[in-house]
Amino acid sequence: MTDPDTMTRRQLIRHSAWFGAAVGLAVAGGEVISHVAGTAAAERAHVRPTLRFAQLSDSHIGFTGAPNPDVTGTFGRAIDRVNNLGYTPDFVIHTGDLTHLATPDQFDQVKQMLSTLRTPHVFAVPGEHDSVDDAGQKYRSVFGAGTRGDGWYSFDVAGVHVIALVNTLNLKKLGHLGVDQLDFVHKDVARLSSDTPVIVFSHIPLFAMYPDWGWGTDDAAQVLSYLSRFSSVTCLNGHVHQLFTKTEGNVTFYSGTTTAYPLPRPGDAPAPKPVTLPAGKLRDALGIREVNYTRGRSALALKESTLQ
Amino acid sequence: MSGMPSMPGAAASATGSPVAVAGDAVSIDNFAFAPATLSIRAGGTVTWTNRDEEPHTVAATDGSFHSPGMGTGATYSHAFPTAGTFDYVCSIHPMMHGTVVVTG
């Protein structure tokens, strides 16, 4: 990895203004780069957002191996980053794979670490690593308070409707929501006016990012049909351990990175096995995400930061 | 390779093959069960060994058996008292498929 552009791109990401309506994301040569389409982004940065939250994902507490010998350390660093954003996020969401093997000790540890976040609310959705052998019972005993069904829920904050989905149970090949959860969403959004911004969290992507590796959700089209009348729908997921974005009509999907270890880009390896990077490169592949919503604007603004 | 007699222990060559390999051991390596299709006599016990860095499970599609999460080097055994065909996946990586064919 001696790409001479690496540092430039990295600095561009680190120093870039908020990604928003005027900023597009593209993946080129495997790196996420930003394109500023004008000065609007800089102007917008001065307006205080209506809602600010942070996303953490795929901490895999309990993982041991060359790709990251210290997942506790890197997750702690990610938490430090969130605690030093210069503002208090309205909430923090962890989009799953909190643990590596869903053991009671791993759940205890990740819960304790999350309790050090300086934010009024910490939310989570489970990853398949959090429901390895019990259909998510241990996960729900730790993180399931106030949730419905197998751990899904929704809430309203600052005029935004937030839906947290569980698509890591009863897997056949892809992520799966199931009829009970689809019914929940159908009824949940019925009362909302169509100009309500909607944010959806799930662990596995709700779009077909790479079905050969299970990176998609088999009944996502149904849930998205319930959201088709809304002017702004933003879906945030983990699972794939890399940044990626895609827009389909009114819906924009954003895959987040990890705090643990990178996975190959789709199809770049025979299997989605953890990747061991050259010394010193790991933290560039790990990160946190900030998300802003400002009333009156349809698009949310995202900012990605590495743990370097 | 289809002309070769299948031998117990010749598991590695059977990855992804629909041909049932007789034996009682399945290796989990590189996100695949090997052999992907194993045949065993009724009353026998199959042992799976995870040789990947990643954890895997063995979960019957019909729910009749389900291993705990298996870390690197972990094993899981299940007895098959009656004849039948049992499909299973890794519940963490459900694109990984395997089958145990139990003969009477």
Interface residues (C-beta under 8 A of the other chain):
Chain A: G65 A66 P67 H100 L101 A102 T103 E128 H129 S131 V132 D133 L171 K172 K173 L174 D212 W213 G214 P270 A271 P272 K273 P274
Chain B: N30 F31 A32 D52 E53 E54 P55 T57 H66 S67 P68 G69 G71 T72 V89 S91 I92 H93 P94 M95
